[in-house]
Amino acid sequence: MKYLNPKADLTFKHVFGEHPDLVMSLLNALLPLAPGEEITDIEYLPSEMVPENPLRKNSIVDVRCKDKSGRQFIVEMQMIWSPEFKQRVLFNASKAYVRQIESGENYHLLQPVYSLNLVNDIFESELEGYYHHYRLVHVENSNKVIDGLQLIFVELPKFHPHNYSEKKMQVLWLRYLTEIDENTVEVPEELLANPEVKKAVKAVEESAFTPAQLLGYEKFWDIISVEKTLYYSAEQRGLQKGLQRGMERGMEKEKRQIAQNMKSFGLASDTIAKMTGLSLDEIDRL
């Protein structure tokens, strides 16, 4: 049996954007939920958050959903780290939070928004752990918290399963994301022993995808390779702060060319927007 990498845009959205039970299991395993706060049901929401002001940018995420109490959950898979990614995560989570109520409605109707961001890169090299949890706290008394937004970043390359045996489901999901790919010959028994993870493994079998989808999958990895080259060459040329500033200082042409190539390969506009930072309108005009 041949498998695809679940971190790719196509496979990630298929596994977690089309199977409520799987994204619910992933969220319960990776979010900092207290006992009794576990998610028991979800409803998918549009992944594109259109701004009320048409002059502002649309926001596109991989998966967005809510539970019966109204809590919202955003899930993103980020292949390449860039310094502006944290700001984009905060922007998207804030937008989801403020758009829960209409003008004149009571603030007590607001429910928490959790943003789970799986990053296939190391961005906190000075920190040992792979799990980073951000929330609004009092600077001098961290037990004083303003509820509303919780941002979680997971550095996948730092994850080593033998170090975290006490969190079984978290370990299983992170092993799934880091161990299953095109080179997988035999799936570890520990993954197949869990019903949700076993279902997720089956969902990335190569035979489950059409030839056109497989072509898009291959092109996705080609584009990731090109983006990495552009990003790191920008850093080496002294254009610090990564790809975005590099683009602003002479690489805008390359970014649009990448988007044009992605479009010619038939990739969806939302995927192109997420990977290049261009707006949907800009992509449509290419």
N, C-alpha and C positions, 0 to 999 in steps of 0.2 A: 504494500500500500504506500502511495506517495502522498506527502502532506505539503501544504503551503504554510508560510510563516504567518501566524495570527496577528503580527504587528503591522502588516501592510494595510493600506487604507481599505482595500476591497474586503479583505478577510475580517479585519477588526469590526467594520460596520456590519458585516454579515453575522458574525458571532454575537456581538453585543447590541446591535441595533435592530435585530430581527428576532431575538430570543429573550423575552422578558425574564424568564427564570434564570438565565445565565448572567445577565447584567445585574440582576438583583443579588445573586450569590456573590458576584465580584464586589459589588458595593458593600455588602454586609461584611465581607472579609477584609476590605481595605480601608473603609472609613472608620473614623474614631467614634463609633456609636456606643453609648453606654448600654448596659443590660436593660432590656425592655424597650430600647429605641430601634431595634432591628426593623428592616424594611420587609413588609409582608406582601406587598403588591405594588405594581408600578403601572404607569400609563405613559407611553411614549409621547413626547412633544416634538414639534418641528425643530430640526437641528439648526435651521437658519432663523436668526432673530432679526427681523426687519425693523429698522429704527423708525420712530414716529416722524422724525425730520428726514426727508428724502435726501438731504445734502450730507447726511452722516453715513458712516460705513455700516454695511450689513455685518453681522457676526455669524460665523459658521463654526459649529463644533461637531465632533464625531457622533456623540449620543447625548440626548437630553431627555429627561423623564421626571415624573413626580409620583409620589405615593398618595395614599388616600387622605393623609393629613395635610397634604399640600406642600410638603417639603420637596424641593427641586434638587436634581442631581445632574451634573454635567460631567461627562467622561471624555477625555482627550488622550489620543496616542500621538506623542511628538517624537519624530525620528531624530531630529537635529536640534540641539539646544541653541538658542540665541538669547541675548540679554533681554530683549523686549518681550519674550514669551511670558514672563511673570506679569507684566503689565497687561498683556492681552487676556490672560486668565482672569486677572482682577476685573478688567473691563467687562468681560462676558458674564462673570458671576454677579457683578454689581448690576448689570443690565437686567439679568434674570430676576434679581431681588426687587428692584424698584418697579418693575412692570407687573408685579403681582396685584397691585391695587390701582384703582382709578382715582382721579382728582376728587378730593372730598371724602374719600373712604377712610376708615379708621386704621391707624398704623398697627393696631393689635392683630389685624388680619394677616400681616406679613409672616411668612414661614421661612425657616432657614434654607439657605442654598449651599450645597456642598459641591465643590469642584475637585474631581479626581483626575490627576494628570500623570500619565505614565510616560516617562521620558527615557528614550533609548540612548542616553548620553549621560556623561558625568558633568554636573555643573557646580557641585559643592565639593570640590576636591579636598578642601581642608577639613571637611567633616567626615567622620567614619561611617555613619549610618546612611541607609538608602532611603529612609522614610522621613519626609519633612512636612510638618503640620503647621499651618499658619492660621491665626485667628486674631480678632481685635481684643487686646488685653491692656490693662493698666500697666504703665511702664514700671512703676515701683511695686505694685502688688499684682502679680500675674494671676492670682486667683480671682481677680475682678475682671469679668469678661462681658463684652457687649456681644450678645448673640446676633446672628444674622448670616455672616459669611464665614465659611471654613474652606481653606484651600489646602489641598494635599498634593505633594509632588513625590513621585517614586522614581528613584534613579535605578533603572533596571540593571545596568552593568555592575552595580555594587552588590546586587542580591546574590547571596550564597546560601542555599537551603540548609546546610548543616549548622548554620549559626542561629537559625530561628525556628527550632522544632516545636516551640510552644504554641505557635499560631498556625494550626494545621491548614485551615482553608486559605489563609493568606499565602502560605508557602506553596500550596498546590496551584493556586492561580498564577503566582509569579513564576513557578516552574513551567507551567504551561506556556506563558508568554516568552520565557527565555530559552526553553529547551526544544520546543516544537518548531521545525522548519523544514526546508527542502532536503536537508541531510538526515532527517530522522528515519531510521530503519526500523527500530522497535520502540514503541511508546512505553515508558516506564510503568510498571504495574501499579505504582502508587497513584498515578494519574487516572488510570482506567478503573481503579477501585472506587472512585467517587463518581456518582451519577452525573452531576453537573459538568465536571471537567471531562468526563468521558464523552458527553454529548458535544462539548466544545471541540474536542479532538476530532470527532467524526465530522463536524461542520467545516473543518479545513482540509478534508480529504480532497485531493486534486480532482477526483472524478465528480465532485459535486459542482464544478464550475464549467461554464461553457468555454469554447475556444476563444471567443471574443473577450471574455472576462480574464482568461489566462494571459492573453496578449496584453491587456491593460495592467495586469499584475506584474508582468515582466518589465513593462515600461515604467511602472512606479519605481522599481528598484534602480533602473537606469537614471531616472530623474533624481532620486535620492543621492546617487553617486555624484552626479553633476553638481547638485546643490552643496554637497560636502566640500567638493573641490573649490567651488566659488567662495564658500564661507571661510575655509581655512586659508586660501590664497589672499582673501581680503584681510584677514588677521595678520598674515605675514607681511603684507605691504604697509602695515602700520595703521590700517583703518580700524582702530579698536572699536569695540562694542559690536563686532560681528557683522553679519550679512546685511542687515538693514542699513547701517551707516555706509557700508561699502557700496551698496546699491546707490545710495544718495550721492556718493562721490564718484560716480562714473560707471556704475554697474547696472544702472536702470535698463540700459539697452539689453544686457544679457538676461536680466530677469524677465523682460517681455518676450525675449526670444525663447526662453525656457517655457513660458506660458503658451506661446504659439505652438511649440513642438508638442506639448502635452495635449493641446486642443486638437492638433492634427492626428494624434494617436487615439482620439475619441474619449479621453478622460473627462469625467463630469466637471462642470464649471465649479461646483462647490469644492471639489478636491483640488483643482488648480488654484482657487482662491486661498485655500488653507495653506498650500505649500509655497506659494509665491508671495502672498500678502497683497496681491492685486484685488480690487473690488470686482464684483460680478459684472458691473457695468463696463469696467476697463477690459475684462476678458471678452465680453460680448463684442466689443469694438475691434478686437484683434482680427 
